[in-house]
């Protein structure tokens, strides 16, 4: 048998007009890194977006795992900073899930970051080096 004690807080809140309000903190929608699942989707993103950073990773790759939260942090910072806001599109794909795309792009090591401007590859960075990644991002965003 259920006790009325369980329902008192909810009924009390309803009487106070709180029930229609959110009782949790809604975080801002993050401009998360977009995961690409097909080569066609990758090509579409490169054509449609002006500036794209591509993270080529593997689930078994230690440096990829180490830089993943740092990349999210860079993405969050970049999405809020005026110099990057709404100007750079972050994409990532697993090289083991898309081996044909990895071969087409010439991926030899993970993580590899590719920088595209207006559909053309303008730079490449191999390795998990956050300061260099941010520096390269700034260089190509200018």
C-alpha positions in Angstrom: 0.0 0.0 0.0 1.3 3.4 -0.9 1.7 6.0 1.7 0.2 9.5 1.2 3.6 10.9 2.3 4.9 10.1 -1.2 2.2 12.3 -2.8 2.3 15.2 -0.4 5.3 17.0 -2.0 3.8 16.8 -5.4 0.3 17.9 -4.3 1.8 20.7 -2.3 3.8 21.9 -5.3 0.7 21.7 -7.5 -1.2 23.9 -5.0 1.6 26.4 -5.2 1.6 26.5 -9.0 5.0 24.9 -9.2 3.9 21.7 -11.0 3.8 23.5 -14.4 7.4 24.7 -14.0 10.5 22.8 -14.7 12.1 21.3 -11.6 15.5 20.7 -13.2 18.2 22.8 -14.8 18.0 22.8 -18.5 21.5 23.2 -20.0 22.1 25.0 -23.2 22.1 22.9 -26.3 25.7 22.3 -27.1 27.1 22.6 -30.6 28.3 19.1 -30.2 30.7 17.4 -32.5 28.7 15.8 -35.2 29.3 12.1 -35.9 29.5 11.1 -39.6 28.3 7.6 -40.4 28.7 7.5 -44.2 31.1 8.8 -46.8 28.1 10.5 -48.5 27.2 12.3 -45.3 30.9 13.4 -45.0 31.0 14.8 -48.5 27.7 16.6 -48.0 29.0 18.3 -44.8 32.2 19.4 -46.5 30.2 20.9 -49.4 27.5 22.6 -47.3 29.7 24.1 -44.5 32.2 26.9 -45.0 34.7 25.8 -42.4 34.9 22.2 -41.1 37.2 20.5 -38.7 37.3 16.7 -39.1 38.5 14.4 -36.3 39.5 11.0 -37.6 39.6 8.6 -34.7 39.5 5.0 -33.6 37.8 3.6 -30.5 40.9 1.6 -29.6 43.2 4.6 -29.9 44.6 5.8 -26.6 45.5 9.4 -27.8 42.0 9.6 -29.4 40.4 8.8 -26.0 42.7 11.3 -24.2 41.9 14.2 -26.5 38.1 13.5 -26.9 37.1 15.5 -23.8 39.6 18.2 -24.7 38.1 18.4 -28.2 34.6 18.8 -26.6 36.0 21.6 -24.4 37.5 23.3 -27.4 34.3 22.9 -29.3 32.3 24.3 -26.4 34.7 27.3 -26.0 34.7 27.8 -29.8 30.9 27.7 -30.0 30.7 30.6 -27.5 33.7 32.8 -28.5 32.8 35.5 -31.1 35.7 34.6 -33.3 34.4 31.0 -33.8 30.6 31.2 -33.0 28.6 29.7 -35.8 31.7 29.8 -38.1 33.2 26.3 -37.6 31.5 22.9 -38.0 33.0 20.1 -36.0 32.8 16.6 -37.4 34.2 13.2 -36.4 34.2 9.7 -37.7 35.6 6.3 -36.7 38.2 5.2 -39.2 37.3 1.5 -38.6 33.6 2.1 -39.4 34.4 4.0 -42.6 37.6 2.4 -44.0 36.9 3.5 -47.6 36.7 7.2 -46.4 39.8 6.8 -44.3 41.7 5.5 -47.4 40.2 8.2 -49.6 41.4 10.9 -47.2 44.8 9.2 -46.7 44.5 8.7 -42.9 47.7 7.1 -41.7 47.6 7.7 -37.9 45.0 8.6 -35.3 43.9 11.0 -34.3 44.2 13.0 -37.5 42.5 16.4 -37.8 41.6 17.8 -41.2 40.7 21.4 -41.8 38.4 22.3 -44.7 37.5 25.8 -46.1 34.8 26.1 -48.8 35.0 22.4 -49.6 38.8 22.3 -49.9 41.3 20.7 -47.5 43.6 23.4 -46.3 45.5 21.7 -43.5 46.1 18.5 -41.6 47.3 17.8 -38.1 48.3 14.4 -36.8 48.4 13.6 -33.1 46.8 14.7 -29.9 48.2 18.1 -29.2 45.4 20.5 -27.9 47.5 23.8 -28.1 48.5 23.1 -31.7 44.9 22.1 -32.5 43.6 25.4 -31.1 46.3 27.4 -32.8 45.5 25.7 -36.2 41.8 26.4 -35.7 42.6 30.0 -35.1 44.9 30.2 -38.1 42.2 28.8 -40.5 39.3 30.8 -38.9 41.0 34.1 -39.7 
